[in-house]
C-alpha cells in the first residue's frame, strides 16, 4: 500500500485512537445534541 505522507504505522495509531469514540457514538446515538456553540454544531 502507498499512503504518500501517511505511513501504515501512523494509520494504525489513528484507527486505534478512534475506536473509543466510535463505540461511544454508537452507544449514545439516540441522545440529542445539547451543544449551543455555533462552531460545534
C-alpha positions as CSV (number, residue, x, y, z in Angstrom):
1,X,0.0,0.0,0.0
2,X,1.2,3.5,-0.7
3,X,-0.2,6.2,1.5
4,X,2.0,9.1,0.5
5,X,2.8,11.2,3.5
6,X,0.9,8.8,5.9
7,X,2.6,5.5,6.7
8,X,0.9,2.3,7.9
9,X,2.0,2.8,11.5
10,X,0.5,6.3,11.7
11,X,-2.7,5.0,10.1
12,X,-3.0,2.2,12.7
13,X,-2.4,4.6,15.5
14,X,-5.2,6.9,14.3
15,X,-7.6,3.9,13.9
16,X,-6.8,2.7,17.4
17,X,-7.4,6.2,18.8
18,X,-10.8,6.4,17.0
19,X,-12.2,3.1,18.5
20,X,-13.3,4.5,21.8
21,X,-15.0,7.5,20.1
22,X,-16.8,5.2,17.7
23,X,-18.0,2.9,20.5
24,X,-19.3,5.9,22.4
25,X,-21.1,7.4,19.4
26,X,-22.8,4.1,18.6
27,X,-23.9,3.6,22.2
28,X,-25.3,7.1,22.5
29,X,-26.7,7.7,19.0
30,X,-30.2,8.3,20.5
31,X,-29.1,11.3,22.6
32,X,-29.9,14.8,21.4
33,X,-27.1,17.3,20.8
34,X,-27.3,19.8,23.6
35,X,-24.4,22.0,22.4
36,X,-25.2,25.6,22.0
37,X,-21.9,26.7,20.5
38,X,-22.3,27.6,16.8
39,X,-18.9,26.4,15.6
40,X,-19.5,23.0,17.2
41,X,-22.9,22.3,15.6
